[in-house]
Amino acid sequence: DADVVGDFLRRSPRSPLVDRLPVVVWSRLYFDLEPYLIERSADGASLMAFYHPTTIGSEVRRAFLSGEDKTARHRLLAEYFRNQALIQEKDGQKVPNLRKLSELPYQQTEGELWDAIYETLTDFEFLEAKCTYSSVTRVGQREEARNVYGGVYDLMEDYRNALDKFPRE
């Protein structure tokens, strides 16, 4: 985030120019916060969250994610996910970017990016990927095992969320 790097450079004027937060700064922050963090998995990615979301998490949201700051953060995240490839290559195989499929519509809606969410939710490639790769679970055993595709329900939730928050004029 350019704001974070800019703040770091302002606070550390003798530091070499960087375009990312230096590892030493990140590690100090991480070890200070570690007792309050928990690691969880979503869409094949490892995520960090606050261990006590109702106490620490609510204070963080109040201090840093309210009003215009909240909208601005969602817009930055929407841009981050928009710039990622929908299909990525890992170990020579093409795999869907499950985080993008999950996060892009949510971040665009919360960031009030109405043209962008319209574009995303009418993009056939995105819709096909979301229905095909999101929330796929394997049920049954052996020969009776089959995939159940829940992506269409996730997509319906994306539409519902966007329509609920879309400004009515």
C-alpha positions, 0 to 999 in steps of 0.5 A: 500500500503506497500510503503505508510505504509513504508513512514509513519513509516519512517516519524513517527519513534515513532509511533506504528508499523502498517500495514495500514495507521492510521485513524487519518492520513487518516482523516487529509488527507481527510479533507484537500482534501475534498473541491476538491473531489466529490463522485460518484458511479460505479459498486455499489461502492462509489468512490472519484474523483477530483471535477475539474479533468482537473485542480487538477486531471491533476496535480496529474496525472503529479506529481504521475502518469506518466512514470514508476510511472503510470505503477507501480500504474496500476500494484498494482491495477491489483494485488489488483483486481486479488486477489479479489474473482470473486463472493462474498458472501453478506448477505448470497447471492452470488453476482458478484464483479462488480469492479473486472469485470470492473477494472481488464482488464483495470489495467492489460492493463495499467500496461502492464501485457501482460501475465496476460491480456491474462489469464484474457481475456481467462478465461471462468469464467471471460468472463461468469461473465462479459457478465452476470453481467456487465452493466445490465439495466432494461428497460420497465415497469411492464410486459414488463420490461426486462433486457438488458445485455451490458457486452459483449460490455464491454468485447469487449472494454477490448479486443480492449483496450488490442489489441491497447496497446499490443506491436507490435514486 
